[in-house]
Amino acid sequence: MADETDGIAEAFEGQIRVLVTAAGQVGERIARGREDALRQTQAVSEQEARELRSRFDAEQRTARAELAGVYRSEWWDRATPEQIGHTFQTARAWAHDDPEAARAEERMRDELRTRYGVDAANTGADAGAVRTAVERSERERTQANAERQRSAAELTEAQHLLAFAAQEDRLADEARAAAEHEPDPDERERAQAEAVQREHAATTAREDGSALYDSAERRASTAGEMEAKGIAQEVVATRMRADVSQAKPATEAVKSAGRGKSPKARTNRSRGAQAQRTGLDR
């Protein structure tokens, strides 16, 4: 029985050696990539640089939430080698820019040495296993980044749709008011038709935008929470892809006051609103 326990402990320690080594390498790549991205973006546009810094600030807050666990004994008692590796990668990625991350990294080095006899600076891990772990981690990062970009694009599209809906509501009200005071029957009929058409376009865009915003924002929040818990990025990306495929629209679209009709579901989100806008702007 003792031999079996010792074998499990050795396998656990071996995994930690490999994953911590890979995490240190990937963390350094992340840090360099972040610096390069900021430098290149600043050279192109200060606005884009501000937006990128804002995104990195959000990522830094998520990183701090994840790193908070390394100061608690119960975290170490429950942590898997994968969680330890991911958290060490996070610490390395931010250690140059964030004193809190640097402190967390030092704490992890101490715990690794005390608990497992692992020197994070020289783990002695198998080079081939480390290379495989690095490649897997890079694939996970690529998938996670793709999901983040998708969520960001959906949020932007949702904002555009909601802004368009507000504009169409305003124009519908103006057309309705014009119809009430129009003495010419033909012009009055035209204004009434325009009001109905714009109201329909607003309802469609609002429904699509609200559902899209809810889905993208919720996925981004869920992904951040999962990563903060040290869940592997590949698992996070897989969960987000499943969420996209199974997502359902919001049960109630946000409506303007006085709009009594329930919008019908649409399978094509943005094209309907775009078509209405094209037809009305002629």
C-alpha positions as protocol buffer text, in pm:
chain_id: "A"
residue {
  index: 1
  type: MET
  ca { x: 0 y: 0 z: 0 }
}
residue {
  index: 2
  type: ALA
  ca { x: 287 y: 233 z: 85 }
}
residue {
  index: 3
  type: ASP
  ca { x: 442 y: 166 z: -254 }
}
residue {
  index: 4
  type: GLU
  ca { x: 116 y: 258 z: -426 }
}
residue {
  index: 5
  type: THR
  ca { x: 91 y: 583 z: -230 }
}
residue {
  index: 6
  type: ASP
  ca { x: 452 y: 669 z: -303 }
}
residue {
  index: 7
  type: GLY
  ca { x: 395 y: 607 z: -673 }
}
residue {
  index: 8
  type: ILE
  ca { x: 99 y: 844 z: -680 }
}
residue {
  index: 9
  type: ALA
  ca { x: 296 y: 1110 z: -497 }
}
residue {
  index: 10
  type: GLU
  ca { x: 586 y: 1076 z: -739 }
}
residue {
  index: 11
  type: ALA
  ca { x: 355 y: 1101 z: -1039 }
}
residue {
  index: 12
  type: PHE
  ca { x: 192 y: 1410 z: -888 }
}
residue {
  index: 13
  type: GLU
  ca { x: 532 y: 1569 z: -830 }
}
residue {
  index: 14
  type: GLY
  ca { x: 643 y: 1478 z: -1181 }
}
residue {
  index: 15
  type: GLN
  ca { x: 340 y: 1649 z: -1329 }
}
residue {
  index: 16
  type: ILE
  ca { x: 410 y: 1959 z: -1124 }
}
residue {
  index: 17
  type: ARG
  ca { x: 770 y: 1970 z: -1244 }
}
residue {
  index: 18
  type: VAL
  ca { x: 662 y: 1953 z: -1607 }
}
residue {
  index: 19
  type: LEU
  ca { x: 369 y: 2194 z: -1580 }
}
residue {
  index: 20
  type: VAL
  ca { x: 554 y: 2453 z: -1371 }
}
residue {
  index: 21
  type: THR
  ca { x: 843 y: 2454 z: -1618 }
}
residue {
  index: 22
  type: ALA
  ca { x: 606 y: 2493 z: -1913 }
}
residue {
  index: 23
  type: ALA
  ca { x: 407 y: 2758 z: -1726 }
}
residue {
  index: 24
  type: GLY
  ca { x: 718 y: 2966 z: -1666 }
}
residue {
  index: 25
  type: GLN
  ca { x: 804 y: 2961 z: -2037 }
}
residue {
  index: 26
  type: VAL
  ca { x: 451 y: 3042 z: -2152 }
}
residue {
  index: 27
  type: GLY
  ca { x: 415 y: 3313 z: -1889 }
}
residue {
  index: 28
  type: GLU
  ca { x: 725 y: 3486 z: -2021 }
}
residue {
  index: 29
  type: ARG
  ca { x: 586 y: 3467 z: -2375 }
}
residue {
  index: 30
  type: ILE
  ca { x: 258 y: 3620 z: -2261 }
}
residue {
  index: 31
  type: ALA
  ca { x: 440 y: 3908 z: -2091 }
}
residue {
  index: 32
  type: ARG
  ca { x: 651 y: 3980 z: -2400 }
}
residue {
  index: 33
  type: GLY
  ca { x: 350 y: 3954 z: -2628 }
}
residue {
  index: 34
  type: ARG
  ca { x: 158 y: 4202 z: -2415 }
}
residue {
  index: 35
  type: GLU
  ca { x: 446 y: 4450 z: -2421 }
}
residue {
  index: 36
  type: ASP
  ca { x: 486 y: 4412 z: -2798 }
}
residue {
  index: 37
  type: ALA
  ca { x: 112 y: 4456 z: -2857 }
}
residue {
  index: 38
  type: LEU
  ca { x: 102 y: 4777 z: -2654 }
}
residue {
  index: 39
  type: ARG
  ca { x: 408 y: 4917 z: -2826 }
}
residue {
  index: 40
  type: GLN
  ca { x: 280 y: 4839 z: -3176 }
}
residue {
  index: 41
  type: THR
  ca { x: -70 y: 4969 z: -3103 }
}
residue {
  index: 42
  type: GLN
  ca { x: 62 y: 5294 z: -2957 }
}
residue {
  index: 43
  type: ALA
  ca { x: 257 y: 5354 z: -3278 }
}
residue {
  index: 44
  type: VAL
  ca { x: -65 y: 5326 z: -3479 }
}
residue {
  index: 45
  type: SER
  ca { x: -336 y: 5488 z: -3267 }
}
residue {
  index: 46
  type: GLU
  ca { x: -357 y: 5632 z: -2916 }
}
residue {
  index: 47
  type: GLN
  ca { x: -727 y: 5540 z: -2907 }
}
residue {
  index: 48
  type: GLU
  ca { x: -650 y: 5175 z: -2987 }
}
residue {
  index: 49
  type: ALA
  ca { x: -373 y: 5183 z: -2727 }
}
residue {
  index: 50
  type: ARG
  ca { x: -619 y: 5305 z: -2462 }
}
residue {
  index: 51
  type: GLU
  ca { x: -865 y: 5031 z: -2553 }
}
residue {
  index: 52
  type: LEU
  ca { x: -591 y: 4769 z: -2536 }
}
residue {
  index: 53
  type: ARG
  ca { x: -471 y: 4897 z: -2199 }
}
residue {
  index: 54
  type: SER
  ca { x: -831 y: 4881 z: -2076 }
}
residue {
  index: 55
  type: ARG
  ca { x: -852 y: 4519 z: -2184 }
}
residue {
  index: 56
  type: PHE
  ca { x: -522 y: 4437 z: -2017 }
}
residue {
  index: 57
  type: ASP
  ca { x: -641 y: 4609 z: -1698 }
}
residue {
  index: 58
  type: ALA
  ca { x: -942 y: 4377 z: -1695 }
}
residue {
  index: 59
  type: GLU
  ca { x: -716 y: 4076 z: -1750 }
}
residue {
  index: 60
  type: GLN
  ca { x: -492 y: 4195 z: -1467 }
}
residue {
  index: 61
  type: ARG
  ca { x: -786 y: 4211 z: -1229 }
}
residue {
  index: 62
  type: THR
  ca { x: -880 y: 3856 z: -1325 }
}
residue {
  index: 63
  type: ALA
  ca { x: -521 y: 3748 z: -1270 }
}
residue {
  index: 64
  type: ARG
  ca { x: -515 y: 3900 z: -921 }
}
residue {
  index: 65
  type: ALA
  ca { x: -833 y: 3711 z: -832 }
}
residue {
  index: 66
  type: GLU
  ca { x: -672 y: 3385 z: -941 }
}
residue {
  index: 67
  type: LEU
  ca { x: -344 y: 3456 z: -758 }
}
residue {
  index: 68
  type: ALA
  ca { x: -517 y: 3533 z: -428 }
}
residue {
  index: 69
  type: GLY
  ca { x: -555 y: 3162 z: -362 }
}
residue {
  index: 70
  type: VAL
  ca { x: -183 y: 3088 z: -337 }
}
residue {
  index: 71
  type: TYR
  ca { x: -169 y: 3240 z: 13 }
}
residue {
  index: 72
  type: ARG
  ca { x: -419 y: 2988 z: 152 }
}
residue {
  index: 73
  type: SER
  ca { x: -316 y: 2641 z: 267 }
}
residue {
  index: 74
  type: GLU
  ca { x: -652 y: 2495 z: 163 }
}
residue {
  index: 75
  type: TRP
  ca { x: -590 y: 2609 z: -195 }
}
residue {
  index: 76
  type: TRP
  ca { x: -267 y: 2412 z: -207 }
}
residue {
  index: 77
  type: ASP
  ca { x: -430 y: 2113 z: -40 }
}
residue {
  index: 78
  type: ARG
  ca { x: -692 y: 2091 z: -317 }
}
residue {
  index: 79
  type: ALA
  ca { x: -500 y: 2222 z: -619 }
}
residue {
  index: 80
  type: THR
  ca { x: -431 y: 1987 z: -907 }
}
residue {
  index: 81
  type: PRO
  ca { x: -100 y: 2000 z: -1099 }
}
residue {
  index: 82
  type: GLU
  ca { x: -289 y: 2171 z: -1384 }
}
residue {
  index: 83
  type: GLN
  ca { x: -424 y: 2442 z: -1152 }
}
residue {
  index: 84
  type: ILE
  ca { x: -81 y: 2496 z: -998 }
}
residue {
  index: 85
  type: GLY
  ca { x: 74 y: 2522 z: -1343 }
}
residue {
  index: 86
  type: HIS
  ca { x: -190 y: 2764 z: -1474 }
}
residue {
  index: 87
  type: THR
  ca { x: -162 y: 2986 z: -1167 }
}
residue {
  index: 88
  type: PHE
  ca { x: 217 y: 2991 z: -1187 }
}
residue {
  index: 89
  type: GLN
  ca { x: 186 y: 3086 z: -1555 }
}
residue {
  index: 90
  type: THR
  ca { x: -42 y: 3374 z: -1457 }
}
residue {
  index: 91
  type: ALA
  ca { x: 206 y: 3492 z: -1195 }
}
residue {
  index: 92
  type: ARG
  ca { x: 497 y: 3483 z: -1442 }
}
residue {
  index: 93
  type: ALA
  ca { x: 292 y: 3664 z: -1705 }
}
residue {
  index: 94
  type: TRP
  ca { x: 228 y: 3961 z: -1474 }
}
residue {
  index: 95
  type: ALA
  ca { x: 528 y: 3957 z: -1240 }
}
residue {
  index: 96
  type: HIS
  ca { x: 718 y: 4224 z: -1438 }
}
residue {
  index: 97
  type: ASP
  ca { x: 424 y: 4469 z: -1432 }
}
residue {
  index: 98
  type: ASP
  ca { x: 238 y: 4396 z: -1111 }
}
residue {
  index: 99
  type: PRO
  ca { x: 400 y: 4382 z: -764 }
}
residue {
  index: 100
  type: GLU
  ca { x: 113 y: 4165 z: -640 }
}
residue {
  index: 101
  type: ALA
  ca { x: 185 y: 3909 z: -909 }
}
residue {
  index: 102
  type: ALA
  ca { x: 556 y: 3917 z: -822 }
}
residue {
  index: 103
  type: ARG
  ca { x: 474 y: 3849 z: -456 }
}
residue {
  index: 104
  type: ALA
  ca { x: 239 y: 3566 z: -553 }
}
residue {
  index: 105
  type: GLU
  ca { x: 511 y: 3412 z: -769 }
}
residue {
  index: 106
  type: GLU
  ca { x: 757 y: 3419 z: -478 }
}
residue {
  index: 107
  type: ARG
  ca { x: 499 y: 3257 z: -253 }
}
residue {
  index: 108
  type: MET
  ca { x: 442 y: 2985 z: -511 }
}
residue {
  index: 109
  type: ARG
  ca { x: 815 y: 2921 z: -541 }
}
residue {
  index: 110
  type: ASP
  ca { x: 835 y: 2882 z: -162 }
}
residue {
  index: 111
  type: GLU
  ca { x: 535 y: 2649 z: -147 }
}
residue {
  index: 112
  type: LEU
  ca { x: 661 y: 2438 z: -437 }
}
residue {
  index: 113
  type: ARG
  ca { x: 996 y: 2399 z: -267 }
}
residue {
  index: 114
  type: THR
  ca { x: 848 y: 2321 z: 75 }
}
residue {
  index: 115
  type: ARG
  ca { x: 562 y: 2095 z: -28 }
}
residue {
  index: 116
  type: TYR
  ca { x: 707 y: 1909 z: -326 }
}
residue {
  index: 117
  type: GLY
  ca { x: 1079 y: 1973 z: -324 }
}
residue {
  index: 118
  type: VAL
  ca { x: 1045 y: 2147 z: -661 }
}
residue {
  index: 119
  type: ASP
  ca { x: 1276 y: 2434 z: -750 }
}
residue {
  index: 120
  type: ALA
  ca { x: 1077 y: 2639 z: -1000 }
}
residue {
  index: 121
  type: ALA
  ca { x: 1398 y: 2785 z: -1142 }
}
residue {
  index: 122
  type: ASN
  ca { x: 1539 y: 2438 z: -1215 }
}
residue {
  index: 123
  type: THR
  ca { x: 1273 y: 2169 z: -1194 }
}
residue {
  index: 124
  type: GLY
  ca { x: 1468 y: 1896 z: -1374 }
}
residue {
  index: 125
  type: ALA
  ca { x: 1158 y: 1813 z: -1577 }
}
residue {
  index: 126
  type: ASP
  ca { x: 1179 y: 1601 z: -1891 }
}
residue {
  index: 127
  type: ALA
  ca { x: 1242 y: 1832 z: -2188 }
}
residue {
  index: 128
  type: GLY
  ca { x: 1011 y: 1643 z: -2423 }
}
residue {
  index: 129
  type: ALA
  ca { x: 722 y: 1647 z: -2175 }
}
residue {
  index: 130
  type: VAL
  ca { x: 777 y: 2018 z: -2118 }
}
residue {
  index: 131
  type: ARG
  ca { x: 771 y: 2088 z: -2490 }
}
residue {
  index: 132
  type: THR
  ca { x: 443 y: 1898 z: -2524 }
}
residue {
  index: 133
  type: ALA
  ca { x: 294 y: 2091 z: -2231 }
}
residue {
  index: 134
  type: VAL
  ca { x: 402 y: 2423 z: -2381 }
}
residue {
  index: 135
  type: GLU
  ca { x: 243 y: 2336 z: -2715 }
}
residue {
  index: 136
  type: ARG
  ca { x: -80 y: 2235 z: -2544 }
}
residue {
  index: 137
  type: SER
  ca { x: -84 y: 2556 z: -2341 }
}
residue {
  index: 138
  type: GLU
  ca { x: -32 y: 2767 z: -2653 }
}
residue {
  index: 139
  type: ARG
  ca { x: -322 y: 2592 z: -2825 }
}
residue {
  index: 140
  type: GLU
  ca { x: -541 y: 2660 z: -2524 }
}
residue {
  index: 141
  type: ARG
  ca { x: -440 y: 3027 z: -2524 }
}
residue {
  index: 142
  type: THR
  ca { x: -518 y: 3059 z: -2894 }
}
residue {
  index: 143
  type: GLN
  ca { x: -865 y: 2908 z: -2844 }
}
residue {
  index: 144
  type: ALA
  ca { x: -936 y: 3125 z: -2540 }
}
residue {
  index: 145
  type: ASN
  ca { x: -824 y: 3441 z: -2723 }
}
residue {
  index: 146
  type: ALA
  ca { x: -1045 y: 3353 z: -3019 }
}
residue {
  index: 147
  type: GLU
  ca { x: -1344 y: 3321 z: -2787 }
}
residue {
  index: 148
  type: ARG
  ca { x: -1264 y: 3655 z: -2623 }
}
residue {
  index: 149
  type: GLN
  ca { x: -1241 y: 3824 z: -2962 }
}
residue {
  index: 150
  type: ARG
  ca { x: -1571 y: 3670 z: -3065 }
}
residue {
  index: 151
  type: SER
  ca { x: -1741 y: 3795 z: -2749 }
}
residue {
  index: 152
  type: ALA
  ca { x: -1593 y: 4143 z: -2798 }
}
residue {
  index: 153
  type: ALA
  ca { x: -1714 y: 4153 z: -3160 }
}
residue {
  index: 154
  type: GLU
  ca { x: -2062 y: 4044 z: -3055 }
}
residue {
  index: 155
  type: LEU
  ca { x: -2076 y: 4310 z: -2784 }
}
residue {
  index: 156
  type: THR
  ca { x: -1979 y: 4576 z: -3040 }
}
residue {
  index: 157
  type: GLU
  ca { x: -2244 y: 4453 z: -3284 }
}
residue {
  index: 158
  type: ALA
  ca { x: -2503 y: 4450 z: -3005 }
}
residue {
  index: 159
  type: GLN
  ca { x: -2423 y: 4809 z: -2914 }
}
residue {
  index: 160
  type: HIS
  ca { x: -2463 y: 4914 z: -3276 }
}
residue {
  index: 161
  type: LEU
  ca { x: -2797 y: 4736 z: -3301 }
}
residue {
  index: 162
  type: LEU
  ca { x: -2929 y: 4895 z: -2982 }
}
residue {
  index: 163
  type: ALA
  ca { x: -2815 y: 5240 z: -3098 }
}
residue {
  index: 164
  type: PHE
  ca { x: -2987 y: 5182 z: -3432 }
}
residue {
  index: 165
  type: ALA
  ca { x: -3306 y: 5076 z: -3250 }
}
residue {
  index: 166
  type: ALA
  ca { x: -3305 y: 5397 z: -3047 }
}
residue {
  index: 167
  type: GLN
  ca { x: -3260 y: 5601 z: -3365 }
}
residue {
  index: 168
  type: GLU
  ca { x: -3546 y: 5423 z: -3541 }
}
residue {
  index: 169
  type: ASP
  ca { x: -3771 y: 5474 z: -3237 }
}
residue {
  index: 170
  type: ARG
  ca { x: -3704 y: 5847 z: -3253 }
}
residue {
  index: 171
  type: LEU
  ca { x: -3767 y: 5865 z: -3629 }
}
residue {
  index: 172
  type: ALA
  ca { x: -4086 y: 5658 z: -3591 }
}
residue {
  index: 173
  type: ASP
  ca { x: -4215 y: 5905 z: -3331 }
}
residue {
  index: 174
  type: GLU
  ca { x: -4131 y: 6195 z: -3561 }
}
residue {
  index: 175
  type: ALA
  ca { x: -4311 y: 6031 z: -3854 }
}
residue {
  index: 176
  type: ARG
  ca { x: -4615 y: 5955 z: -3637 }
}
residue {
  index: 177
  type: ALA
  ca { x: -4625 y: 6316 z: -3514 }
}
residue {
  index: 178
  type: ALA
  ca { x: -4596 y: 6441 z: -3874 }
}
residue {
  index: 179
  type: ALA
  ca { x: -4885 y: 6218 z: -3980 }
}
residue {
  index: 180
  type: GLU
  ca { x: -5110 y: 6361 z: -3709 }
}
residue {
  index: 181
  type: HIS
  ca { x: -5058 y: 6715 z: -3837 }
}
residue {
  index: 182
  type: GLU
  ca { x: -5041 y: 6642 z: -4211 }
}
residue {
  index: 183
  type: PRO
  ca { x: -5345 y: 6775 z: -4402 }
}
residue {
  index: 184
  type: ASP
  ca { x: -5259 y: 6595 z: -4727 }
}
residue {
  index: 185
  type: PRO
  ca { x: -5409 y: 6240 z: -4716 }
}
residue {
  index: 186
  type: ASP
  ca { x: -5137 y: 6090 z: -4931 }
}
residue {
  index: 187
  type: GLU
  ca { x: -4857 y: 6241 z: -4724 }
}
residue {
  index: 188
  type: ARG
  ca { x: -5036 y: 6141 z: -4406 }
}
residue {
  index: 189
  type: GLU
  ca { x: -5059 y: 5781 z: -4526 }
}
residue {
  index: 190
  type: ARG
  ca { x: -4692 y: 5783 z: -4629 }
}
residue {
  index: 191
  type: ALA
  ca { x: -4586 y: 5917 z: -4287 }
}
residue {
  index: 192
  type: GLN
  ca { x: -4796 y: 5656 z: -4107 }
}
residue {
  index: 193
  type: ALA
  ca { x: -4642 y: 5378 z: -4316 }
}
residue {
  index: 194
  type: GLU
  ca { x: -4295 y: 5510 z: -4243 }
}
residue {
  index: 195
  type: ALA
  ca { x: -4370 y: 5515 z: -3870 }
}
residue {
  index: 196
  type: VAL
  ca { x: -4484 y: 5151 z: -3878 }
}
residue {
  index: 197
  type: GLN
  ca { x: -4183 y: 5046 z: -4083 }
}
residue {
  index: 198
  type: ARG
  ca { x: -3936 y: 5223 z: -3854 }
}
residue {
  index: 199
  type: GLU
  ca { x: -4105 y: 5088 z: -3543 }
}
residue {
  index: 200
  type: HIS
  ca { x: -4073 y: 4736 z: -3683 }
}
residue {
  index: 201
  type: ALA
  ca { x: -3705 y: 4792 z: -3763 }
}
residue {
  index: 202
  type: ALA
  ca { x: -3646 y: 4924 z: -3409 }
}
residue {
  index: 203
  type: THR
  ca { x: -3821 y: 4626 z: -3248 }
}
residue {
  index: 204
  type: THR
  ca { x: -3620 y: 4379 z: -3455 }
}
residue {
  index: 205
  type: ALA
  ca { x: -3288 y: 4548 z: -3386 }
}
residue {
  index: 206
  type: ARG
  ca { x: -3365 y: 4582 z: -3014 }
}
residue {
  index: 207
  type: GLU
  ca { x: -3453 y: 4215 z: -2982 }
}
residue {
  index: 208
  type: ASP
  ca { x: -3141 y: 4105 z: -3170 }
}
residue {
  index: 209
  type: GLY
  ca { x: -2913 y: 4347 z: -2990 }
}
residue {
  index: 210
  type: SER
  ca { x: -3045 y: 4260 z: -2643 }
}
residue {
  index: 211
  type: ALA
  ca { x: -3012 y: 3887 z: -2697 }
}
residue {
  index: 212
  type: LEU
  ca { x: -2666 y: 3923 z: -2849 }
}
residue {
  index: 213
  type: TYR
  ca { x: -2545 y: 4154 z: -2571 }
}
residue {
  index: 214
  type: ASP
  ca { x: -2676 y: 3922 z: -2300 }
}
residue {
  index: 215
  type: SER
  ca { x: -2510 y: 3617 z: -2454 }
}
residue {
  index: 216
  type: ALA
  ca { x: -2171 y: 3777 z: -2520 }
}
residue {
  index: 217
  type: GLU
  ca { x: -2149 y: 3958 z: -2186 }
}
residue {
  index: 218
  type: ARG
  ca { x: -2250 y: 3646 z: -1993 }
}
residue {
  index: 219
  type: ARG
  ca { x: -1995 y: 3429 z: -2175 }
}
residue {
  index: 220
  type: ALA
  ca { x: -1716 y: 3680 z: -2113 }
}
residue {
  index: 221
  type: SER
  ca { x: -1805 y: 3697 z: -1743 }
}
residue {
  index: 222
  type: THR
  ca { x: -1824 y: 3318 z: -1712 }
}
residue {
  index: 223
  type: ALA
  ca { x: -1490 y: 3273 z: -1889 }
}
residue {
  index: 224
  type: GLY
  ca { x: -1324 y: 3523 z: -1654 }
}
residue {
  index: 225
  type: GLU
  ca { x: -1463 y: 3346 z: -1348 }
}
residue {
  index: 226
  type: MET
  ca { x: -1348 y: 3004 z: -1473 }
}
residue {
  index: 227
  type: GLU
  ca { x: -998 y: 3130 z: -1549 }
}
residue {
  index: 228
  type: ALA
  ca { x: -977 y: 3298 z: -1209 }
}
residue {
  index: 229
  type: LYS
  ca { x: -1038 y: 2956 z: -1053 }
}
residue {
  index: 230
  type: GLY
  ca { x: -740 y: 2815 z: -1243 }
}
residue {
  index: 231
  type: ILE
  ca { x: -948 y: 2609 z: -1485 }
}
residue {
  index: 232
  type: ALA
  ca { x: -749 y: 2520 z: -1796 }
}
residue {
  index: 233
  type: GLN
  ca { x: -798 y: 2760 z: -2087 }
}
residue {
  index: 234
  type: GLU
  ca { x: -884 y: 2473 z: -2321 }
}
residue {
  index: 235
  type: VAL
  ca { x: -1169 y: 2375 z: -2089 }
}
residue {
  index: 236
  type: VAL
  ca { x: -1285 y: 2738 z: -2073 }
}
residue {
  index: 237
  type: ALA
  ca { x: -1279 y: 2773 z: -2453 }
}
residue {
  index: 238
  type: THR
  ca { x: -1468 y: 2445 z: -2498 }
}
residue {
  index: 239
  type: ARG
  ca { x: -1732 y: 2556 z: -2249 }
}
residue {
  index: 240
  type: MET
  ca { x: -1773 y: 2888 z: -2427 }
}
residue {
  index: 241
  type: ARG
  ca { x: -1811 y: 2720 z: -2768 }
}
residue {
  index: 242
  type: ALA
  ca { x: -2077 y: 2491 z: -2621 }
}
residue {
  index: 243
  type: ASP
  ca { x: -2250 y: 2792 z: -2470 }
}
residue {
  index: 244
  type: VAL
  ca { x: -2263 y: 2959 z: -2812 }
}
residue {
  index: 245
  type: SER
  ca { x: -2411 y: 2653 z: -2982 }
}
residue {
  index: 246
  type: GLN
  ca { x: -2678 y: 2604 z: -2714 }
}
residue {
  index: 247
  type: ALA
  ca { x: -2753 y: 2970 z: -2639 }
}
residue {
  index: 248
  type: LYS
  ca { x: -3113 y: 3088 z: -2649 }
}
residue {
  index: 249
  type: PRO
  ca { x: -3225 y: 3447 z: -2706 }
}
residue {
  index: 250
  type: ALA
  ca { x: -3331 y: 3660 z: -2412 }
}
residue {
  index: 251
  type: THR
  ca { x: -3689 y: 3583 z: -2304 }
}
residue {
  index: 252
  type: GLU
  ca { x: -3786 y: 3946 z: -2309 }
}
residue {
  index: 253
  type: ALA
  ca { x: -3634 y: 4208 z: -2536 }
}
residue {
  index: 254
  type: VAL
  ca { x: -3592 y: 4552 z: -2388 }
}
residue {
  index: 255
  type: LYS
  ca { x: -3873 y: 4768 z: -2523 }
}
residue {
  index: 256
  type: SER
  ca { x: -3937 y: 5138 z: -2528 }
}
residue {
  index: 257
  type: ALA
  ca { x: -4223 y: 5268 z: -2318 }
}
residue {
  index: 258
  type: GLY
  ca { x: -4553 y: 5243 z: -2499 }
}
residue {
  index: 259
  type: ARG
  ca { x: -4447 y: 4962 z: -2736 }
}
residue {
  index: 260
  type: GLY
  ca { x: -4706 y: 4692 z: -2684 }
}
residue {
  index: 261
  type: LYS
  ca { x: -4627 y: 4438 z: -2956 }
}
residue {
  index: 262
  type: SER
  ca { x: -4409 y: 4135 z: -2886 }
}
residue {
  index: 263
  type: PRO
  ca { x: -4130 y: 4099 z: -3142 }
}
residue {
  index: 264
  type: LYS
  ca { x: -4106 y: 3777 z: -3335 }
}
residue {
  index: 265
  type: ALA
  ca { x: -3790 y: 3568 z: -3319 }
}
residue {
  index: 266
  type: ARG
  ca { x: -3555 y: 3603 z: -3613 }
}
residue {
  index: 267
  type: THR
  ca { x: -3295 y: 3357 z: -3732 }
}
residue {
  index: 268
  type: ASN
  ca { x: -3081 y: 3618 z: -3904 }
}
residue {
  index: 269
  type: ARG
  ca { x: -2985 y: 3874 z: -3640 }
}
residue {
  index: 270
  type: SER
  ca { x: -2842 y: 4182 z: -3802 }
}
residue {
  index: 271
  type: ARG
  ca { x: -2941 y: 4155 z: -4166 }
}
residue {
  index: 272
  type: GLY
  ca { x: -3308 y: 4234 z: -4106 }
}
residue {
  index: 273
  type: ALA
  ca { x: -3228 y: 4557 z: -3928 }
}
residue {
  index: 274
  type: GLN
  ca { x: -2969 y: 4648 z: -4188 }
}
residue {
  index: 275
  type: ALA
  ca { x: -3217 y: 4586 z: -4467 }
}
residue {
  index: 276
  type: GLN
  ca { x: -3473 y: 4809 z: -4301 }
}
residue {
  index: 277
  type: ARG
  ca { x: -3215 y: 5083 z: -4257 }
}
residue {
  index: 278
  type: THR
  ca { x: -3109 y: 5057 z: -4622 }
}
residue {
  index: 279
  type: GLY
  ca { x: -3468 y: 5078 z: -4739 }
}
residue {
  index: 280
  type: LEU
  ca { x: -3550 y: 5379 z: -4525 }
}
residue {
  index: 281
  type: ASP
  ca { x: -3236 y: 5578 z: -4598 }
}
residue {
  index: 282
  type: ARG
  ca { x: -3292 y: 5581 z: -4972 }
}
